[in-house]
Amino acid sequence: MKITRLEVVHVAPKYSFLKVHTSDEHIVGIGEACLEGKARVVEVALREFSDYLIGQDPRRIEKIWHELYRGTFYPSGSILASAMSAVDQALWDILGKHHDAPVHALLGGAVRERIRLYQHVQVEDHGPFTLDQGDRHIELLTQRARQAAADGFTMIKTALPGPARQIESRAYVRWQGERFRALREAVGDDVDIAIDFHGRATPDVALAVIQQIAEYQPMFVEEPCLPENVPAMARIAEKSPVPIATGERLFTRWQFRDVLERGAASVLQPDLAHCGGISEGRKIAALGETYYAGFAPHNPLGPVNLAASVHLTATVPSFVAQEQQFLGEGVVATPFEVRDGYVELPTGPGLGMELLDRPQDEPEFDGGWTLPTWRDHTDGGLLPW
């Protein structure tokens, strides 16, 4: 079997997929080909890879991964790693279809019968949050939290609303405590609550907020500060009574190794559409196990990346929970179905995902995410999104 063609399919409003065609006309592998806000850039990177990939045996996944990663002088960052991830997902899909087996079986078999998902609970942010919005924000947030619990989810995740300034006021920090307390009271002690700081805070502000919410026992604090400074993350982790999570903006096992060696996080969140795919996600999980780190893959993307994540997490003993925002309705033939906050293991060959034909009148793909730019309402200075 040989790779004959690569095809990128964009689906409105924001999803992009790679189809790897083979000399076996019945076998086409699919992967998620994206980088939030930069899908067209990943498409160009995949065109660069096609010169090497066409003619290769798609079943030699480890060889191809190594060639793509080491075949360039510069180490892979967000763009190349995302393109590699799409290829890797598609190759595992091909291998599963070739052997008529689900990917999790090829990875050694599942260690659990179903996969725990968590529900995002937040109030949409359309600009920098200000405290005068506080009461209404909490009212809407707790309504959505109660609904998630009523729908059977045993874990929810919220986000730090809006960006934080370099050093925040006492009112800001105390309000974060009130907000988290309201969430805890809304769902009780049996529902886990994680919170994503989204890199919006400095280490000092992050620690102040963590101290305010710690008594309500968050499951973890995600990206308390931007992850590019690992020693700063490690300083937070050392002082925090709450587990620290990170990984959506890290690529390959080498970046995760630095996080683990410095004790900067105890929950790893690689995104299988960015970190290097299923192959690399598996190695990151195994590396994390040696440090007793949990595994909770990032995925605010589409159903193919969710499928890749589910197949892998089925085989990872240290799995915590899986992020999801879209189950695939109208995009794939067999969307995921959530029951009591879990999805069953896919049983079809490969990833178990097939793209639906697109309607003729579908809106034009607009490039995917348009990432917001936030500024301090007091002086106009740029703040992290």
MOHU-V892135 format. One line per field, one symbol per residue. ss: DSSP state (~ for helix, > for strand, _ for the rest). phi: phi as a letter, one per 40 degrees, with the letter a starting at -180 (. if undefined). psi: psi as a letter, one per 20 degrees, with the letter a starting at -180 (. if undefined). A space follows every 50 residues. Layout:
BEGIN
ss->???
phi->???
psi->???
END
This chain:
BEGIN
ss->__>>>>>>>>>___>>>>>>>>_____>>>>>______~~~~~~~~~~~~ ~~~_______~~~~~~~~~~_______~~~~~~~~~~~~~~~~~~~~~~_ _>~~~~_______>>>>>>>__________~~~~~~~~~~~~~~~~~~~~ ____>>>>>__________~~~~~~~~~~~~~~~~~~____>>>>>____ __~~~~~~~~~~~~~~____>>_______~~~~~~~~~~____>>>____ _~~~~~~~~~~_____>>________~~~~~~~~~~~~~____>>_____ __~~~~~~~~~~~_____>__>>________>______>__>>>_____> ____>__________________>>______>>__
phi->.bcbabbbbcbccabbbbbbcbccccbbcbacbaadgbccccdccccccc dccchcccccccccdccccccbccccbcccccccccccdccccccccccf acdcccchgcbacabcbbbcbabdcbidcbcccdccdcccccdccccccc chccabbbbccgcbcdbccccccccdccccccccccbgccbcbbbbcggc bcdccdcccdccbdccfdcabcfcadccbcdccccccccccbdbbaicbb bgccccdcccccgcabbbbcbccbchgcdcdcccccccdcbgccbadcac bccccccdccccccbbcccbabcabachdgbbcbccbcbfgbbcccbccg cgbbccccccccdccbggdbccbbbcccagccbcc
psi->pqphqppppppqijqpqppoqrioiiopqqrpnrooikhhghgghhhhhh hghpiqoiimggggggghgijqhpqpbhghhgghggggghhhgggghgjl qqhhhhjiqqjrhrppqqpporppojrpqqhijgggghggghghghgggh iipjpqprqporrqrgprrhggghhhghghghgghhiaiipqoqpoikji qrhggghggghhihijmqgrppmhrpjinhhgghgghhipipqpqrihkq prhhhhgggghikiqjpplqpiihijagghhghgggghhijkqronqpnk bahghggggggghhjohjpfqpqqipijpigqhnqqppokjqqqpqirqc ijpppqqqqhjpqppjibqopqpqqpihijqpqp.
END
